[in-house]
Amino acid sequence: MIYDKFTSSAIKSVETLDNTVKIVYNSNINKEYVFKCEELQQFVDKLSETLIAHEELLEGGSVGKFINQSIRSGVLVESK
């Protein structure tokens, strides 16, 4: 599934497939970053919550912050 119908200063799009998450940043829309995600359904659920909060202008609705936290906590691990 591709998530790209949101406004973010950092993130252009997020695509989920199997145990993989592909992220395109606004800083370089020609490059796709690929991450492994063992708990993909949990990630998608949290991403959906974040997007809903973002749309409703609620606290915690930052897609960039959510992605950054997911990388820092090891939920997303960059594939090399």
matplotlib code that plots the C-alpha trace (Angstrom):
import matplotlib.pyplot as plt

x = [0.0, 1.3, 0.6, 1.2, -2.0, -0.7, 1.3, 4.7, 7.8, 10.0, 8.2, 6.9, 5.6, 5.6, 5.0, 4.5, 4.9, 5.5, 8.1, 9.4, 8.8, 9.9, 10.2, 10.8, 11.9, 11.0, 14.7, 15.4, 12.3, 14.4, 15.8, 13.8, 15.0, 14.2, 13.7, 12.9, 10.0, 9.3, 6.0, 4.5, 0.9, 1.7, 3.7, 0.8, -1.7, 0.5, 1.1, -2.6, -3.2, -0.5, -2.1, -5.5, -4.1, -2.2, -5.4, -7.3, -4.4, -4.0, -0.9, 1.4, 0.2, 3.7, 4.5, 8.2, 8.5, 6.8, 9.1, 12.2, 11.0, 10.4, 14.0, 15.5, 13.6, 14.5, 11.0, 12.5, 15.9, 17.5, 18.2, 21.6]
y = [0.0, 3.5, 6.4, 9.7, 11.7, 13.7, 16.9, 16.6, 18.8, 15.7, 12.7, 12.5, 8.9, 5.6, 2.3, -1.0, -4.4, -7.7, -7.0, -3.9, -0.2, 2.2, 5.8, 8.8, 12.0, 15.4, 16.3, 13.8, 12.6, 10.6, 8.2, 5.5, 4.3, 0.7, -0.6, -4.0, -4.2, -7.4, -6.1, -4.6, -4.6, -2.8, -0.2, 0.3, 0.6, 3.3, 5.0, 5.1, 6.6, 9.2, 10.1, 10.5, 12.7, 14.7, 15.2, 16.3, 18.5, 16.6, 16.3, 13.6, 13.8, 14.3, 11.7, 12.7, 12.4, 9.0, 7.7, 9.0, 7.4, 4.1, 4.1, 5.1, 2.4, -0.3, -0.9, 0.1, -1.2, 0.1, -2.6, -2.4]
z = [0.0, -0.8, 1.5, -0.2, 0.3, 3.2, 3.8, 5.4, 5.3, 5.6, 4.0, 0.4, 0.5, 2.5, 0.8, 2.6, 1.1, 2.8, 5.6, 3.8, 4.1, 1.4, 2.2, -0.1, 1.6, 0.2, 0.3, -2.5, -4.2, -6.7, -4.0, -2.2, 1.2, 2.0, 5.5, 7.0, 9.3, 11.3, 12.8, 9.6, 10.7, 14.0, 12.0, 9.5, 12.4, 14.1, 10.7, 10.1, 13.6, 12.9, 9.6, 11.1, 13.9, 11.3, 9.2, 12.3, 13.4, 16.7, 18.8, 17.6, 14.0, 12.5, 9.9, 9.8, 13.6, 13.5, 10.9, 12.7, 16.0, 14.1, 12.8, 16.2, 18.1, 15.6, 14.2, 10.8, 10.0, 6.8, 4.2, 2.6]

ax = plt.figure().add_subplot(projection="3d")
ax.plot(x, y, z, "-o")
ax.set_aspect("equal")
plt.show()
